[in-house]
């Protein structure tokens, strides 16, 4: 939605459009991947939104991380106009995207997945079909919930160990090989050692995804006591200026607060 971010694509042959509706004109498949449900809704349903401009029978594939009930709302809005819909969020961050190694987690009809398969093949390394519309988003909420809480749990353990006088290097050497630590945490070691947190996945978006999990839990009637505490911990880190850093900066926030 910011033209300067498309400069490289335009230089390599892409065409800029001035509105979502213009993007949709003549498109057989339209893909969205934006930050949050409000952004998806604006692109699709606003005055110059793309949903009214798509041709009947075309396919909209939303790869944004949104809550499942919102995905189902978008599916219903699309289907009312005879537009096919897939919720297809991805597993993988910046490096996986640059290397076309994203894994698509999909909710929708099998025939629509077959239509989109060449695009999945071009952009990623596999497709996991979870079920009907909304189920791809459901699985993505679970994945990011586990990722966020695992990182926070490790960060708290590190902060505790350091407060007891154990050097950071010994903690990392001792903890990371153990099965009690989620494998994804190992990839964050260099950031924790250096104190530099270039973002593969910004902390502010992880906090947003925990909010989506909280909304979803409210809708389904389950309790997420650990998730709600994690959501507020990431929010506090954002208030301390870590929002645009990698979400592993939750560790730095905790050790700086001691």
C-alpha positions, 0 to 999 in steps of 0.5 A: 500500500506504500508505493516506495516499497514496490519500487524493486517490483516495478523495476522488475516488471510489476505494474503499480495500481492506484487502488485495490479496485484497479488491482482487481480488474482483469485478475483471475487470482488476487492475493492479500497479505497485510498486517491485520484484519482492519487492513484486509477489510479496508482493501476488500470492502472500502469504496475503492475496494477490490471485492466489487471489482473482481470478476465472478468466478475469480479467486481471492487468497488472503495470506494475512494472519487474522482471526478465524471468525474474520476469515469466515466473514471475508469468505462469506462476503466473497461468496456472496459475489461468486468469488472463491476464497482461501484463507492461506496464512504462512508459516515462515518469516522474512528469510523463508519468504525471500527463499520461496520456502513459506509453508501455506496453511490453508482453509477452503475448498480442495478445487480452489487449492488446486487452482492456486497450486501453481502460485503456492509452488512459486512462493512456497515449499508446501501446502497444509490443507486444514479444512474449510474456510477459517481453518487455515487462520485457526491453525495460524493463530495456534502456531503463533500463540505457541511461538510467542509463549515459547519465546517469552518462557525462554526469555523469562528463564534467561532473565531468572538465570542471569539474576542468579549470577549465571553468565549469559553464555553458560545459560545459552550453552546449557539450555538450548540443547535441552528438550525443554526449549522450543527449537525455534529459540535456537535461531534467536541466539545470535540476537540475544548475544549481540543485543541487536534485534533486526526483525524477521518478525516484529514484536508488535505483530506478535503482540497483535497475534496474541490479541487475535488468540485472545479474541478467538478464545473469547469467541470459543469460550476457552481460557488462555491464562498464559496467553493473556499474560504473554500478550501484556508482556509483549505490550509492555515491551512495545511501550518500552520501544521494542515494537519494531524489533524482532519478537525475540527482543522480549528477552532484552526487555526483561533483562533491561527491566531487572 
